[in-house]
Amino acid sequence: MKKVYFIAGLGADSRAFTFLDLSFCKPIFIDWLPPSHKETLPSYAEKLFTVIKDEEATIVGLSFGGMLATEIAKRHPRTKVIIIASSKTHLEIPNYLRFWRHFPIYKLHSNKIKNSAGGFVLSILGAKGIEQKKLQLQIMKDSDAVFTRWAMDAVVNWKNNVIPKNVIHIHGTADKLLPYRYVKADYTIKDGEHVLVMDRAEELSQLLKTIITT
């Protein structure tokens, strides 16, 4: 059975992929490593690849994890990279996020603010139903504020403008965090929210199986 490496989104972990049916592969979930002070997104992506160590690996990146996977794809062209609800270049990131480069209000992020903003974040991400919302809130609660501040800084200062040929992009038309109109997706999931891995898990699972096994 084929190994597939999964990189979660910002502040998330392997639980983000809970609703997917990954019975067609051997999933390996990459844990976050401590970033260095002022480490860039490309540098951190290369650090994660030291865990994978496979030049022909199949890698699935979700949201922030997709940006990291894109950087891996640039440096390791024999890999097969699939990104979900993500951006391949800084031009696919909405203006309001790039605006934070000049006004970094995200640096105020703390555990207290994170825990009090749960309802608003859920509405942006698009989690639906009690089970999805409960899991998303727990993932948010368990996320590390220091890592999140670093990751947000790395994203808003990301300057990539290269789209690697070995990247396949899946995106939902109802994504509020990274709106569909900003990206050029290879596969579109109609009405899919940012949390495609949860709210459209069955459809996404089948699509991943098709892409990975053919």
N, C-alpha and C positions, 0 to 999 in steps of 0.2 A: 504494500500500500504506500502511495506517494506521501512523502513528508511535505507539509505546508506550514510555513511560518507566519504567525499572525502578530501584528503590532497594533495595539489598541489606540484609542483616541486620547486626547489630553485629559489627564486626571483619571483615566479609566484603567482597567486591567482586563484580564481574560474573561471576567464575568460579562463584559459587554457582548461577547459572542455566544452567550448562553442559549439564546433562542434559535441559533442556526443548527441545521442538520449537517454535521461534518463527518458523517459515517463513511463518505467516499474517500476520505484521506486520513492521514495521521497528523492531527493538528499539534503544532508546537507553539506555545504562547510565549513570546519574548517579554521578559520582565524588564522594567525600567532600571537603568543604571544611574548612579549619581552623576549629574552634569558638573563639569568644571565651571569655575566662575567665568561669566561672560562667554561661555562656549556657544558656538554658532550651531545652527540646525544641521548644516552639512557635516560638521565635525562630529556632532553627536550621532548622526546617522551612521557614520563610519565606525563609531564606537560600538553601536548595536550590532553591526555586521561582524564584529569580532566574535560574537556569540554564535552567529549562524555558520560562518566559515564554509560556505558552499557557493562556488561561483555559478552554479546552475540551479540555485534554489528557487522555489516558488514562494513568493512573499505576498501576503495580503495586508494592506495597511488601511486603517480606519481613521478618517478625519486627520488629526495631527499625525497619526501613524502613517497615513498615506503620503504626507509631505516628506516624512523621513524615508519612506520606502522609495519615493521618487528620487531622492538624493542617492540612495543605494543603487538604484537602477542606472543612474548616470555614471557611476564609478565601476559598476559591475554589469556590463551589457549582456552577459549571458544569463542573467537572472530573468525570471518571469515575474513581473510585479503587477498586482491588481490593487487599485486604490478605490475605496468606497467613501462617498460623501466627503470628498477631499478636494485639494487644489494641486495642480501640477506645477504652476508658476505663481509668482507674486501677483501677476495680473489677473489671476482667477480668484484672488482674495478680495472681498468687497471693500469699497473705499473707507467705510467707517472703521474697519480693523486696521487698515494701513494708516489711517489718521492718528491712531494711538502711538505710532512711531514718534510723533511730535508732542503728543499729550498722553504720556504713559500712565493713565489712571489705573490700569491693571496692577500697578505696583502697590496699590493700596489693598490688594486682595489679601484676605486673612481668613482663618477658620471661622471667625464669628460672622463675617460678611457672607462667606460661602454657605454657611448653614441657614442663614436668614433669607437667602435669595433662591431657595429651592424651587418654589412654585414658578417663579419667572423663568428660571433656567429650563424647567421641564417643558414649559410652553414653547420655548425657542427650539429645543431639541426634538420635540414632537412625540415623546413617549405616550403611549395610549394604554388605558386599562390599568387596573390595580396592580397587577403583577409587574408590568413594565415600569410603572412609576415608582413602585417600591424598590425595585432593583436599582433604578437610576439614582434615586435619592441616597441609597446606601453606598453606591459607588462614589457619589459626590462627597458624602460624609467621610469616607475613608481616604479620599485623595489628599495629597500632601500640598499644602499651600505654597511652600517654598519652591517645590518642583513646578507647580502650576504657574507661578510668577515667572520663573525662568523660561518655561515653554512658551508662554504668551509673548515674552520679549523676543525669543528666537523666531517666532512666527512673524511678528510685525516688522522685524528687521531682515526677513528672508528676501533675497534679491534674485532668486532663480528665474531665468527666462528660457530655459532649455526644456523641451519636452522629449524625454527619452523614447525611442521607438519600442522599447520593451515594457512600456507601461500601458495598462488597460484601465480605463476609468469608468466606474459605475456611479451614477448620481440620480437622486430623486428630484422630481419637478417641484415638490413642495418644501424643499430644504430652505429653512429660514436663516440658519447660521451662515451657510455658504450657498447663496441663492443660485439656482440652476442657470439663470441668464448670464452669469459670470464665467461659467465653465464650458468646456467642449468635451462632452462625455462620449465614450464609445458605446455605452449601454445606458439606456434611460429607464427608470422605473417610475411610471406615471403615479403622481400623488404621493410618492415616497418622501418621508420626512428625513431630517438629518440622521435620526437613529434607524436607518434602514435595516440594520442588523436585528432590530427588535420589531418594528412595526410592519416590516415586509419580509420577515424571516424566511417564510416558505418559498416565496418567489426568488429571493436573493440566494438561498441555498441551492436551488436548482440551477440558477445562472452560474454560480461559482463552480458547481460540479461540471457543467458543460464547458466552461472556459478552461478549467484546470485539467480535465481528463481527456480533452481532445487536442 
